[in-house]
Amino acid sequence: MCGLDATIADIETRKEADAVWQKLIVGAGRLGRKRGIFVLVANEIEEEDCAMNTLSPDRSSQETTRLRRIGFLIYPECEILDVCGPFDAFHWADHWLRRFGKTSEPTYECILLGAAPGPVRTMGGIEIVATHSYRDIGDSLDTLVVAGGLGMEQACNDPSLVEWVGSMSPRVRRVGSICTGAFILAAAGLLKNRRATTHWMFSELLAATYPSIQVDSSLIFARDGNIYTSGGITAGIDLALALVEEDLGREITLAVARTMVVFPHRPGGQSQFSAYLDVREVKNRPDIGELQAWMLGHPGSDLSVPALADRMAMSPRNFSRLFHSETGETPAQFAERARADAARCKLEQTVLPIETIANECGFGNAERMRRTFQRLFDTSPVDYRARFRSTLLN
């Protein structure tokens, strides 16, 4: 009886632990924020601003008893985080549905699709195993998710893969891509005349290769009809959370996000992670390139068109026309981006007050800098500093 009593006691202990954990997950609704990190506080769920780049979810799809089969299309040199991050989000959604007692049956079944069943080497060298050949998949999928990675170029040149992706659109409820997986959707014709996003490093290439696509590199993810695209790498988790919320509602989504220690709705857009100003090579006038270099080094100077034209010994009108033809943007646009990047650098690497940085970088005041950051990076200088400030300054 001692062994049986111990087993019963162990079961009761685990039940109590599960109850406490479930109470914490459900009750951690009021989110304290310190330096851009959510702090869980055991209180009632509090509604947050819904700033997702998606349309309102179809409530008719929120059925917890229906099995949804999610197929992840993988290929050699795909990005493993494009697969594992969203894959885990669906796993945890299934987990919490059962813990909350909403269903005793699986809600999501995730499978990996490759050219053939077997191991597939990812970009980082880790092999993941495709459970099915995509050629054998018919009408059994609810959602198709196409991973990204540097191997997407070779995948785009595979006629059978591209044709299969295109054929699946009318056969599934929704199609999504992670990161550069958008190129495969584009090659299959699924993004024509649609709004989409991809990794910010590849957004210009996507727009240039497929001019009909309305590429918005600032978005974490985008939805156009039943076609979904996400930004770079970890943005796939954000997209998966949005799909879970469409399917199962906010309570489950919050539980998944807290378990994975991510934002339910990530603040800001993808542009806040982009590299510093990319100075395009001038076409015919090296002196315009020299002027750009001077502007980058003197963001606090007078960068108005009259002042710059005077520096170039030209009329303002002729200078503006020449600058635009050489660089593809107006002097004011380049000056604003140069000042914003100078401010980003100071926010990351110094402890200077916001007002001081605004003045040193030519904005004039903190409010004008805030509006510029909001427009260019979809975040404020205060929040940007909280997320990207050097740890050496802590």
N, C-alpha and C positions, 0 to 999 in steps of 0.2 A: 504493500500500500504506500510505502514511503516514496517509491519511484513514481507511482501514479499521482500522489499528492504533489510532488515536485513538478510534474508535467502540467498539471492543472494550474498550479501557481504561476508557472512560467507563461502559460497561455493568458492568464488574467493580467499579468504584468505587461505583456505585449499589447493587449487590448487597451489597457490604461494609457500606455505610451502612444499608441495610435490615436487615441481620443485627444490627448494633449496636443500632439503634433497637428492633428486636423483642426483643432480649435485655434492654434497659433496661425496656421495658414489662412483659415477663413477669417479670423478676427484681425489679422494684421492689415487693417484697412487704412488706418490713418498713417500716411507715409511721411515720416520726418525726413528732411533733406539737409544734408551737410556735405558741402564740397561735391555736389553732383551725385551723391550716392544715396540710394534709398535706405532708410533705417526703419525696420519693422517695429510697429507699436501695436500691442494687442488691444485693439479697440474695434468698434463697429466699422463696417465697410463704408468708406466715404467716396462718393463719385468724384472722378478726376476728369479733367478736360480730355476730350477724345480728339486728339490731333493727328489721327492716322490718315495717311494719304489713300483713302479707299472710300467707296460708297457705303451707304448704310447696309448692314448685313441683311440678308434675306432671312427673316425670322422663321419662315417655313422650313428652312434647312436645319433648324435647331432641334433635331430628334436624337435623343441619347441612345435609343435602342437600335438604330440602324448602323450596320457595319459599313464603314467607308474604307475602300482599298486605295492606298496612296502608293503610286509607283515613282521611284526615283531613278531617272535615267543617268547612268554613269558610263564613263569611257576612260581610256588611258590618259593619264596626266590631268584628271579632273581634280578639283580642290576638295580635300576630305572634309573640311569644315562646312562646305556647301551642302554636304550630305548629312553628316553626323549631327549638326546643330538642329536643323529642322526635324530630322528623324527623331531626336530625343524629345522635342517639343510635343510631337504627336504621341510619343510613348507616355510622357507624363500626363497628358490630357486623359488618356485612357486610364492611367493609374488613379488619378484623382476622381474620375467619374465613379469608379468602383468604391474608393474610400468614402466618398460622400453618399454612397448607397443609391445612386441614381440609376445604376444598371449593374447587372452581374455578368453581362456579356461584353466581349470586346467591341469597341466602337471604331477603332482605327486598326488597320492591318497595313504595315509598311513593308514594301518589297523593293529589292534593288534589281534594276533591269540593265543588262549589258548586251553586247553583241552575242554573247553565249554565256551560259552559266559558268561560274568559276571566278578565280581571283582577278582583280583589276588593280593595277598599280597607280596610285594617286601621285600628285605633284611632289609631295614630301617623301615619297618612297614607301609609305604604308600601303599594304594591299587590303582591299575590301572585297568581299565575295558577292558577286552578282548571283542572286537566287534564281533568276529567270532570264531567258533570252527575250528581248523586247519583241522579236518577231513572233513569239508564241502568245503574246498578249492581245486579246480581242476586245470585247466590250465589258470586261470585268473591272476596269479601273473607275474610281470616282474622280481622282485627281492625278494629273501627271505633273511631276516636278523635274525640271531639267537642270542638272548641276552645271556650274561654271568651272573655269580653270584654264590654264594655258593650252590644254589639249583641245579646246573648243575649235581651234582653227582646223585641225585635222578632222574633227567630228563634222564640221560644216562642209567638208569636202567629201563626206561619205554619203553618196546619193541615197542608199537604202535607209540609213538612219534619218536623214532629213525628210525623206518622203514619208517614213513611218510617223515622225513627229507631226507632220502636217495632216496626216490622215486621222490622227487621234483627236484633234480638236472637236469635231462634231460628235465624237463617241464618248467623251468624258464631260463631267460637269464643269471642270475648270482645268486650265493649263497654267503652270507657273514656271518661272526660271529664277535661278539664283545667280547673282553676279554676271559673269560673261556668258552664262547660259542663254542670255537674251539674243546673242548672235545666232544660236541654233534655231530659236523661235523665228528670228528674222529671216534666216535662210529658208525656213519652211513656209514663209509667207504669212505667218500668224501675227506679225506686228505692223503690217502695212496700214498706213493711215491711222495708227493707234498712238496713244501716249504711253511711253515706256521709260524705264531707267535701267542702268547697269552700273558696274563699278565706275567711280568717277574718273579713274585713269583711262578708261576705254570709251567714255561717253562721246568724245569727239569722233573717234573712229567709227562708232556705231552710226552716228548721225551722218558722217560722210559716206559710209558704205551703203546705207539705206536711207536716202533723203526723205522718203515718205513718212518715216517714223518721227514723231514728236518727242525727241529725247530730252528728258529733264534730269540732269545729273544731280540736282539738289535733293531729290527724293530718296527716302529710305526704301520705300517700295511704292509701286503704282498699280492701279487696277483700271482696266479698260474693258468693260463687258466681262467675259469669263476668262480673260487673259491677264495674268499677274506677272509682274517683273520686280525684282528687288535689286538694291544696290550691292555693294561689294561684300562678299564673304559672310561676316556675322549678320549682315542685314537679312540673310535668309531666315534667321531666328525670328526677327521682327515680322517677316511675312508669314511664317508658320503660325505665330501667335495671332495674327489677324485672321487667318483661316480658321483657327480653333475658335476664335470669338464668333465668327460667322456661323460656325457649326453648332457650338455648344453654349455660347453666352459668356458673359463677363466673369462670373464667379470662377469658372474653371480656368479661364485665361489668367486671372490674377494668381490662382494657385500655382499654375505652371510657371509663370514668370518669377514668382518668389522662390520656387524650388530651384529654378535654374539660375537664380540671382541675376536677373536682367530686368530692364524696364518693361512694363506692360506696353507702354507706348514711349519709345525712345524720344527724349526731347531734342529738338533741333533737327536739321536735315543732314544729308550726306556731305554737303559742301564744307561743313566745319572740319571734316577730316582731310580735305583736299590738300595738295601740296601748295607751296608758295607760288607766287605769281610766275606764270610761264611767259617769258618775253619772246614773242615770235621774231624770227629773223627777218629783218627788213629786206625789201626787194632790191632797191636800187640806190638808196641814200644812206650811207654809213653814218652821216651826221644825225639822222633821226634815231638810229640805234644808240649813238653816243648821248643824245638827249634823254632817251629812256633810262640809260644807266645813271645819268645825273639826277633824274627825278626819283629813282629808287633810293639814291643816297641822300636826298634832301627832301623828305616828305613834308617837313614843316615849312618849307619855303613857299613863295607865291607860285602856284602851279596853274594859274589862270591862263586862258588862251592868249590874252594880250601880253602877259609877262613872258610866256614861252615863245611867242612869235617875235617879241623884241630880242630875246636871247638868240634866236635863229636869224635875226636881221631880215624878217619877212613880214608881210602884212598878215593880220590875224586870219583873214579869209583864206589866203593862199596857204598859210601854215596849216590851218585846220584840214583843208582838202588834201594836202600832201601827207600829213600825219595819218589820216584815215586810209588813204590809198596804200601807204607803206605798211601799216600795222593791222588794219582791219577793224580798228576801233577809234573813237574820238579821243582827243587829248584829255577831256574831262573823265571819260571812263577809265583810261589808263591811270590817271592821277588818283582817282578814288581807290582803285585796286592796289596801287602802290602804297597809299596811306593805310589801307586796311591791313595789308601784309606787314607793314612796319609795326602797326599796333599789335597784331597777333604775336610777333616776335617779342615785344616788350611785355605783353601779358603772360607769355610762357616763361620768360627768363628773368624778369625783375619783379620787385615788390612795389613799384611805383604806383601811386594812386591813379585811378581811372581818369580823373580830370587832368592830371599831369600828362598822362600818355596821350590823351585827346589833343592837348595843346601841342605837345612835341611832334605829333604826327600830322599836324595841319588840319585837324577837324574843327578847331575853334572851341568846342565845348563837348562835354561828355554825352549830351543828348543827341547831338548830330552823329557822333561816333556810334552810339547805340542803334540809331535808325539805320546807319550804313551796315552794321554787323547783322542786324535783323534781315535786311534785304539780301545781302550777299551770302551769309552763312546760316540764316534761319536760327540764330541764337543771339544772346546778348553778350557784351564784353565780360560781364561778371560771371555768367555761366561758362563762357569759353575758358576763362582763367581757371575756374574750378575744375574743369575737366582736363586741361592740357598743361597746367602749370608744372614746371620742373619739380621733381621730388626733392632735389637738392635745396630747394627754397623752403621746405617744410620745417 
